[in-house]
Amino acid sequence: MRVELGFFRGDPLKLLEDAADLKPTIFPGVPRVFNRLYDVVMSTIEKKGGITKLLFDYAYSQKRELLKYGQPCTHWLWDTLVFNKIKQRLGGNVRICVSASAPISKEVMEFLRIALSCEVYEAFGQTESSACGTATHRLDTSSGHVGSPNISCEIVLEDIENMKYLHTDNPPRGEVLIRGHIVFQGYFKDEERTKEAIDNDGWLHTGDVGAWLPNGCLKIIDRKKNIFKTSQGEYIAPEKIENILIQSPYVQQNFVTGDSLQSYIVAIVVIKPDDILEYASKNNIKGSIKELCLNKEINRMVLDGIEKTGKEKGLNSLEIPKKIYLDHEVFSIEKELVTPTLKLRRNELKAYYQAEIDNLYKIK
């Protein structure tokens, strides 16, 4: 069997262009990549309007019905007329999509299955667990979980009393622990960090908080690591909040942070430049993209969208940023602000934006 591997040019914003050239058959990615594909397609359809939108909406609803009954998400007519054009954005050959690294929204998962007419999986794991600890089943078209454990490992949930996640909850909740042949032996020449990661019984402590669903699938609901406390004594899990805020209009990336001496949290938000420029044009707001990021009206508009999304997704008032700083330059690997898998480097981000964060707390 012949296998070819393709590597993107290193620019996350041009990843879809690279995929169109490479024509992959298996496409593993992070939610940020799939969110971008979803946003590009949906905004294009919305702008065209008219018959194009009516045809897309009807075709989409017809294929959604197939998903409800667990049938293969292909349709001879609608794929030919509508969805094959979208499939070409990833080269036209994708048979399997795998999303990992962070939770992906139900809407985007549904979109991938319908628009790409392929099998879509969500998986959970870490580098320390050889990547995959759980994965969804190919016939399961539901969303909101990461599937069941693979046959090479055991998974249990350990109580986190200070966050009130207990195995006696309904459903059972706690930190996800993994044990089995897939777990690594330790960090190279770093015995101290190895002991922090793997306990005496061989369990790898992932730092992720999960819940067992009635169907035996695992749902990732929070993150134990990186939590911080506000001056009101409230524990804040920034990664959970960031995964929700990314669904807000105009938000391409975001970094949520806080201070134990302050009563509220703030966020650094990387905007979608094209969408902001379009909004500014429609509302007669002048300036370059850099100037628009400093515009108070633009800031308020983006913050309003963040507040609305946060409330709709069930965040409490303390979990919604009260102030934001807008930037047009993405958190990049080159700046060492994200990892190669596009996870945020929290310490580096806080240091990079420390002046802006301090200023947000000074503004009355």
N, C-alpha and C positions, 0 to 999 in steps of 0.2 A: 504494500500500500504506500502510495506517495503522499507526503504531507509537506505543505509549504507554509511558512510563517511570514507574516507581514509586520513591519514596524512603522508606526506613524512618525511624522517628521519632528515631533516634540512640542507642537503648538496645539493645546487642547481645543482652541477655537476653530482649528482647521481639521479636526479629527474626522468629521463627517466627509470632508473632501477626500481625505486619505482613504477612508473606507470605500468610497465610490471607485477609486482607482484600483485598490487592492482586491475588491470583489470577494470578501471572505465568505465562507460557508458556515463557520461557527464564529459568533461575535460575542465574546465576554466583555462586559463593560460595567461602569459604575453609574448610579442613577443620574448623575450630572450629565453624562453623555446622552442618555435616553431622554432626559427632560428637555435637552436642547433640540433633539430631533422632533419631539412632540410639539414644542413651542414654535419651531420653524414651520412645521406643516400646518398647525392649527391657525397661526397668524396669517399664513399665505391664503388659506381657504377663506378666512374671515374677510380679508382685504378684497378677494375676488368677488365674493358675494354672489347674488343672482342664481342662475341655473347651476353654476359650479358648486355653490354651497348646498343647494337643495339636493343635488345628485349625491354629493359626498355624505350629507346627513342621512339620506335614505339608505344608501349602500352601507353605511356604518351601522345603522340600526338593524338592518337585515343580518349582517354578520354577527352582531351582538347577540341576536337570538340563537345563533348556532352555539355560541359560547355557553349560554345558559344550560344547554342540554349536553354539554361536554363533547360536542361533535368537532371534527377537524375544521379549523377556521379557514377554509378555502371556499371560494365560490367562483364558478367558471365565468360568470358575467361581470360581477362587481370587481373581481381582481383584474380582469382585462381592461375594464373601462376606467377604474379609479385607482386601485391600490398598487398595481404594478409600478406606477409612476413613483409612488412613495418608496417602494422597495428598491428602486434604482438608486436612491440616495445612499444606500449602503452597498451598492454594487449589483444588486439583483439576485445574488446567489445564497443569501442567508437562509439556513435551515434551522439553526438553533441560536437563541439569544440567552445569555446568562447574566443576571444582574446580581451584584454583590457589593460589599464594602459599606453600604448604608441602606436604610429602608427605601423602597420605591413606592410611589403612590399607586393606589388602585387604578386611577384613571390612566396613568402611563402604561401600566402592565396590560390593561385592556387594549389600549391603543396599539401596543407592539404586536399583540396576538392578531388583532384585526388587520392592521395596515401592512404588516410584514408577512402575514399568512404562514407563520412558523411556530415551532415550539418555543415557549418562553419559560425559563426557570428563574427562581430566586434562591440564592444559596447563602449560607452563613458559615464563617470559619475565620481562621487567622493564619498568618504565615507559620506560627508556632504549631498549628494543628494540620499542617500540610494543606492548608486552604479550606478544604470542604469538610465541615462537621455535619451539616444538614443540607438538604436540597428538596425542593418541591417535586412532586410526581408529575410526569408528563401529561397525565390525564386529569390532573387537578387544575381547573381554571379559576379557582378562587384566589383571592389576594389577601394581603395583610399578615402573612406568616412566611417562615423560611423553610417549611417542610419538616420532615422527620429525620432523626439521626441516620447516618449511613452505617453500613454493617461493620465498619472498621473501628467503631468507637462507642463509648457509653457517654451519656450526658445526664447530669443531675443539676438541680437548682439549689443553691445554698442561701440560707436566710441572710438578709441585710437589714438588721434591726433598726439602724439609725435612719434608713430610708423607708422603713415600714413595708418591705417586701419579704413575705414569709411563705414557706412551702405549705402552710396551713390555709393560705388564702384560697378563694374560689374565683378564678382558677389559681393553681399554685404559682407563686412568683419567687424570684431570687436570682442571684448571680449564676450565670451559666458556667458550669465546670465540665471539662471534656477529658476523658481518659481512654487510652487505647494505642494501637500500633501507629496511628497517624500523628501522635503527639511527639514533638521533638525531644531530644535528650537534654538540651540546655543551650544557653548562649555561650559562644566560643570564648573560653578563658574568662568567664564572668560568673563565678559561682554565686555571688550575692544576688544578682538579678535572676539567676536560675531558681534559687530558693524562693524568691518572691513570686515567681510565675508558677512553679510546680510544687505542690505540698508533698508531705511524706508518703501519702497514699497514691501518688502518681496523678493527681487531678490537676489539670491546667486551669488556672483561674483567668478567665477571659476578660473580666472587667465589664462585660455586657450583662444587662438585666433582661431576663426572659420570663415568659409565662407559658405554661402548657395548656394548649387548647383542648377541648373535649375530643377532637379527632386525632389526638396524638401528635399534632404539629407544634412547633415552637414559634412563638412570636417574640421578637425583640422589642422591648418597650422602653428601655432606658439605658443609661451608661453609668456604671459605678465610679469609674475613674473620671477625673476632670471635674467632678462636682465642686461647687463652691457655695459659700453661705453669705447671704446679705446681712445687713445690720439688723434686720427684723428676725434673724434666725432661720430664714427659709432656705432650704437646700435647693440649689439650681443645677439642673443637668443640661448644660449648654447644647450638647449634640442632639438631644431630643428636640430642642427648640429650633435649632438650625435646620433640621430635616423637615420641619413644618414651614418655616419662613421661606425656604427655597421655592415653595409653591406659590408664593405671593407674586403678583405682577411686578415687572421691572427688576426683580431680584435674580441675579445670575449666581452670586456666591454671597455667603454671609458668615460672620464670625461674632458670636455672642460672648460677652465677657462681663465681669462685674467686680465689685470691691466689697470686702467684708465691712467696710466703714460706711457704705452707701446703702440706701433702701431700695434701689432699683437697678436694673441691668441696662446695658447699652449694646449697640451692635455696629460693626463695620460692614457696610453693604456694598458689594460690587454690582453696579447696575448693568442693565442690558442697553448698551449705547444706542443702537438703532431705535429701540422702543422709546427711549428718553428723548432722542432727537425728534421723533415723530410727534410725541406729546407736546414738546416745546413749540414745534412748528404750528400745530393746531391751536395752541393757546397763545400764540404770538409772544413767546418768551425767547429773547435773543441771547446768543452767546455760544461759545465753543462747548464741546462736551465737558471739558475741565471746568469751565465757568458754570455750566449747568449743575454740576455736582455740588457747587457751593451756593447755589440758588436756594433761598429759603422756601419758596413756593414748591419747587421740585422736591425738596427734602420732606416737606409736609405731606405731599401727595404720596410719596413712596412709603412714608411712615403710616399714613392712613391705611394703605393697602396691607401693610404688615400687621397692623392692629386687627383689621377685619379678618385676615387669614388666620391669625392666632386664635381669635374668638371662635371662628367657625370650626377649628380643629380641636377645640377643647382646652386650650391653654388658659391658666388662670392669670389674673392681672399682673402678678409678680413675675410671670414667665414671659411677658411681652415687653420688649425693649421700649423704654420711654424716650430715648433719644438715639439717633443714628448718624453716622458719618458716611457720606457717599464717596465712592471711588470708581473710576472707570477702567482701572488697570486690574487685571485678574490676579488672584493669588497664584503665583506660578512656581514651578519646580526650580527655575533659574534663580528666583529670589529666595529659594529654600523656605517658602511659606507653606508648601504642600509636599506630601510624599510622592513617590512615583505612581502610587495608586490614587493620588489626588485627595488623600486625607489631610485635614488641616494639621499643621505643626503649631500647636496652640501657644507654646512659649515664644516661638519665633514671631508669630503674628502679633502677640501682645507687645513684644519689644519693638517691632517694626512700627506699630501704630500707637505707641505709648503716648506721644504728644497729643494725638487726636482724641484718644480715650480720656486723658486728663482734662482736655478742653470741654468734652461733652459733660463732664461732671461739674465744670465751673459755670457753664451756661445756665442762667436762671430762666 
